[in-house]
Amino acid sequence: MAGPAAGTSRLLRAGMGAAAVGLLLIYNSVDVAPSSGPGPGQAAPPAATASASPGDAAPAAKPATPAAPGLKRAKPTRLRIPQIAVDAPFTELTVNPAGELNAPPPEDKNLVGWYRDGASPGERGAAVVAGHVDTTKGPAVFLLLSLLVPGNKVEVQRADGTVAVFSVDSVETFAKNAFPDQRVYGKTADSQLRLITCGGVYDKKRKDYLDNVVVFAHLESSRKA
């Protein structure tokens, strides 16, 4: 994926809402800078919607390994994905008064964000981790996210001294205008992880990538750091 042209920055918009199936979010990024060619990809959960999409009914991939018992809540501190050379610290993602979820700082290419008002990685539920695919400074932490395959491992080091080890179940790409919010952000019976970034074609007129890449993973094991 080509790096972005200089002179652009993006803001992720997020409207947070609760529903019977849990937190329903749709990832959508909005460019707030003048157009000067392709801009940086953003990654984080945004605006809620009641609309359904074909992806909502699709069954989740069957885990290749059994799910481990959930862990107690603890802040994530570092994300490691050896298969795509990811070794990055976390920052917390929050929403502002306008209901917009602030993306990880674009000046740091090696940084991932965790939606702190959702499940923590390893805790029961679907933990949301987002990262840029690229920024104005070039390729970023989740540039190769789409290359993961089922069975790859994702390790999250936590502030309580444990490492949560997740196994990838599937890697899927969704059009932003048909994002399966319930499937990605709905309640889960066990500990799940969602890694999200932008993908697909960059639309110069919209100043946005057209798709999202989502990695679905489940907690396989845990150990002391």
C-alpha positions as CSV (number, residue, x, y, z in Angstrom):
1,M,0.0,0.0,0.0
2,A,1.4,3.3,-1.1
3,G,2.2,5.9,1.5
4,P,0.2,9.1,1.7
5,A,1.0,12.5,0.3
6,A,1.9,15.2,2.7
7,G,-0.4,17.9,3.9
8,T,-3.4,15.8,5.1
9,S,-4.7,14.7,8.4
10,R,-7.7,12.7,9.5
11,L,-10.2,12.6,12.3
12,L,-12.2,9.5,13.2
13,R,-15.8,10.2,13.9
14,A,-17.6,8.1,16.4
15,G,-21.1,8.1,17.8
16,M,-21.2,5.7,20.7
17,G,-24.5,3.9,21.4
18,A,-25.6,0.9,23.4
19,A,-28.0,-1.7,22.1
20,A,-29.3,-5.2,23.0
21,V,-26.4,-6.8,21.3
22,G,-23.9,-4.6,23.0
23,L,-21.9,-1.6,21.7
24,L,-22.7,-1.0,18.1
25,L,-20.1,1.0,16.2
26,I,-19.2,1.6,12.6
27,Y,-15.7,2.6,11.6
28,N,-15.6,5.7,9.4
29,S,-12.9,8.2,9.0
30,V,-13.3,11.8,8.0
31,D,-10.6,14.0,6.4
32,V,-10.6,17.5,7.9
33,A,-7.7,18.9,5.9
34,P,-7.6,20.4,2.4
35,S,-7.2,17.8,-0.3
36,S,-3.7,17.2,-1.6
37,G,-3.9,13.6,-2.8
38,P,-4.1,10.4,-0.8
39,G,-4.1,11.0,2.9
40,P,-3.3,8.9,5.9
41,G,-5.5,5.9,6.8
42,Q,-7.2,6.0,10.1
43,A,-8.2,3.2,12.3
44,A,-10.7,3.2,15.2
45,P,-14.4,2.6,15.7
46,P,-16.8,5.3,14.7
47,A,-20.4,6.3,14.1
48,A,-23.2,4.1,15.2
49,T,-26.0,3.2,12.8
50,A,-29.2,1.2,12.9
51,S,-28.8,0.1,9.3
52,A,-28.1,-3.6,8.7
53,S,-25.8,-5.0,6.1
54,P,-25.2,-8.5,4.6
55,G,-22.2,-9.0,6.8
56,D,-24.3,-8.8,10.0
57,A,-25.8,-12.2,9.3
58,A,-22.5,-13.9,8.4
59,P,-21.4,-16.5,10.9
60,A,-18.2,-15.9,12.8
61,A,-15.2,-18.0,11.8
62,K,-15.0,-21.2,13.9
63,P,-11.9,-20.9,16.3
64,A,-9.2,-23.4,15.4
65,T,-8.2,-23.6,19.1
66,P,-10.4,-23.5,22.2
67,A,-11.1,-20.2,23.9
68,A,-9.4,-19.6,27.2
69,P,-11.2,-18.3,30.3
70,G,-11.4,-14.5,30.4
71,L,-9.0,-12.4,32.4
72,K,-9.7,-9.6,34.9
73,R,-9.8,-6.1,33.5
74,A,-6.3,-4.6,32.9
75,K,-5.0,-1.9,30.6
76,P,-3.1,-3.1,27.6
77,T,0.5,-1.7,27.4
78,R,2.0,-3.3,24.3
79,L,0.9,-5.1,21.2
80,R,3.1,-7.7,19.4
81,I,2.3,-9.5,16.2
82,P,5.4,-11.3,15.1
83,Q,4.1,-12.3,11.7
84,I,3.9,-8.7,10.5
85,A,6.6,-7.2,12.7
86,V,4.3,-5.2,14.9
87,D,5.7,-4.2,18.3
88,A,3.9,-1.1,19.5
89,P,2.8,0.7,22.6
90,F,-0.8,1.5,23.3
91,T,-2.7,4.8,23.8
92,E,-6.2,5.1,25.1
93,L,-9.0,6.2,22.7
94,T,-11.9,8.2,24.0
95,V,-14.7,10.2,22.5
96,N,-15.0,14.0,22.6
97,P,-18.1,16.0,23.5
98,A,-19.2,15.9,19.9
99,G,-19.2,12.1,20.0
100,E,-16.1,11.7,17.9
101,L,-13.5,9.1,18.7
102,N,-10.1,10.6,18.5
103,A,-7.6,8.5,16.4
104,P,-4.2,7.6,17.7
105,P,-1.8,10.6,17.2
106,P,-0.9,10.6,13.5
107,E,2.7,11.9,14.2
108,D,3.5,8.5,15.8
109,K,3.6,5.7,13.1
110,N,4.2,3.0,15.7
111,L,1.2,3.4,18.0
112,V,-2.0,1.5,18.5
113,G,-5.2,2.7,20.2
114,W,-7.5,0.9,22.6
115,Y,-11.1,2.0,23.1
116,R,-10.9,2.3,26.9
117,D,-14.6,2.3,27.6
118,G,-15.0,-1.1,26.0
119,A,-13.6,-4.5,27.1
120,S,-9.9,-4.6,27.8
121,P,-7.9,-7.2,25.8
122,G,-8.3,-10.5,27.5
123,E,-11.4,-9.5,29.4
124,R,-14.7,-11.1,28.4
125,G,-16.2,-9.2,25.4
126,A,-14.9,-7.8,22.2
127,A,-11.8,-5.5,22.8
128,V,-11.3,-2.9,20.1
129,V,-7.8,-2.1,19.0
130,A,-7.2,0.4,16.1
131,G,-4.2,1.6,14.3
132,H,-3.2,3.7,11.2
133,V,-2.4,1.9,8.0
134,D,-0.3,5.0,7.0
135,T,0.1,8.6,8.0
136,T,1.6,11.7,6.5
137,K,5.0,10.3,7.6
138,G,4.6,7.1,5.6
139,P,3.5,3.5,6.3
140,A,2.2,2.9,9.8
141,V,1.8,0.2,12.4
142,F,-1.1,-1.7,10.7
143,L,0.2,-1.5,7.1
144,L,0.4,-5.3,6.8
145,L,-2.7,-6.2,8.9
146,S,-4.5,-7.7,6.0
147,L,-1.7,-10.3,5.5
148,L,-2.6,-12.1,8.8
149,V,-4.1,-15.6,8.4
150,P,-6.1,-17.8,10.7
151,G,-3.8,-19.3,13.4
152,N,-1.4,-16.3,13.6
153,K,-0.9,-15.1,17.2
154,V,-1.5,-11.7,18.6
155,E,0.1,-10.9,22.0
156,V,-1.1,-8.1,24.3
157,Q,1.0,-7.2,27.2
158,R,-1.1,-5.9,30.1
159,A,-0.5,-3.6,33.1
160,D,-1.2,-6.4,35.5
161,G,1.9,-8.3,34.4
162,T,0.1,-10.8,32.2
163,V,0.3,-11.4,28.4
164,A,-3.0,-12.3,26.6
165,V,-2.3,-14.5,23.6
166,F,-5.0,-14.4,20.9
167,S,-5.4,-16.6,17.9
168,V,-6.6,-15.1,14.6
169,D,-9.9,-16.6,13.4
170,S,-10.4,-14.6,10.3
171,V,-9.3,-11.5,8.4
172,E,-12.0,-9.7,6.5
173,T,-12.5,-6.5,4.5
174,F,-15.8,-4.6,4.6
175,A,-17.0,-1.6,2.6
176,K,-17.5,1.3,5.0
177,N,-21.0,1.8,3.7
178,A,-21.9,-1.8,4.6
179,F,-20.0,-2.3,7.8
180,P,-21.4,-5.3,9.9
181,D,-21.4,-3.4,13.2
182,Q,-23.2,-6.0,15.3
183,R,-20.8,-8.7,14.2
184,V,-17.7,-6.7,14.9
185,Y,-18.8,-4.9,18.1
186,G,-21.6,-7.0,19.5
187,K,-21.5,-8.9,22.8
188,T,-19.5,-12.1,22.9
189,A,-19.6,-15.0,25.3
190,D,-15.9,-15.2,25.6
191,S,-12.8,-13.0,25.3
192,Q,-12.4,-11.6,21.7
193,L,-10.2,-9.1,20.0
194,R,-10.8,-6.9,17.0
195,L,-8.0,-5.2,15.2
196,I,-9.2,-2.5,12.8
197,T,-7.6,-0.3,10.2
198,C,-8.5,1.2,6.8
199,G,-8.1,-0.6,3.6
200,G,-9.1,-0.9,-0.1
201,V,-9.0,1.9,-2.5
202,Y,-8.3,5.5,-1.5
203,D,-11.0,7.8,-2.9
204,K,-9.4,11.2,-3.6
205,K,-12.8,12.9,-3.8
206,R,-14.0,11.6,-0.5
207,K,-10.5,11.8,1.0
208,D,-11.0,8.5,2.6
209,Y,-10.3,4.8,2.1
210,L,-13.4,2.9,1.0
211,D,-13.0,-0.2,3.2
212,N,-12.0,-1.4,6.6
213,V,-9.8,-4.4,7.4
214,V,-11.0,-6.3,10.5
215,V,-9.1,-9.1,12.2
216,F,-11.2,-11.3,14.4
217,A,-9.4,-13.2,17.1
218,H,-10.1,-15.1,20.3
219,L,-8.2,-15.5,23.6
220,E,-6.2,-18.7,23.3
221,S,-4.1,-18.5,26.5
222,S,-2.3,-16.2,28.9
223,R,1.0,-16.1,30.8
224,K,3.0,-14.0,33.0
225,A,5.1,-11.3,31.2
